[in-house]
Structure formats: C-alpha cells, structure tokens
Amino acid sequence: MSGVIQIQIAKGLLEKFLGELIADITIDIEDPRIFAKLRDGSRLYIQFNDHDQYSYSVIFSDGRILCPQELYPCQPSTRRSCAPSPSPR
C-alpha cells in the first residue's frame, strides 16, 4: 500500500479517535507525513513510506533536551555540556 493511502487512512483515524484533542492537523502528500498539534500544545508527527513502514514522534515540550549520560557518556572535557540545566523559574 502506498504511503499516500496510508497517510490518508491515518488522518481519518486520528480525526475519529483524537478529534476533540486536535487543534490543527496538516497532511503532506509529497512526503507523506501528518503533523497534528494537540490542544495541550503537544505535537504528533507520523510518516509513512511505500514499504508498509512508518515512524512517529510525539513532542510534549519545546524545552531543550540535553543528552542523558547513560546514552552518551560525557568526555572529561565536555562534562559541563551534559550536565542538566537548571529549571527556569
């Protein structure tokens, strides 16, 4: 099934099951991908290809995310860049 058909089906399902939570939804037929902005400010990206594969991302915050040390161990010279930043108040 083509990515374009899959993205159209996914858009319909999002509108059916999450319709009241969605503030805006955009579909890109050329890529094919969906971008949905939810009423709480979260964003949802879904992308399909022509090989029945998909990917998705859910973004809950615009805050900066620093590298977790368990995934990207810091080098001694860069330890400061991996330290958590203080929360803005």
HELIX and SHEET records of a PDB file:
HELIX    1   1 GLY A    3  LEU A   18  1                                  16    
HELIX    2   2 GLY A   19  LEU A   21  5                                   3    
HELIX    3   3 PRO A   76  THR A   78  5                                   3    
HELIX    4   4 ARG A   79  CYS A   82  1                                   4    
SHEET    1   A 4 ILE A  22  ASP A  28  0                                        
SHEET    2   A 4 ARG A  33  LEU A  38 -1                                        
SHEET    3   A 4 ARG A  43  PHE A  48 -1                                        
SHEET    4   A 4 TYR A  54  ILE A  59 -1                                        
END                                                                             
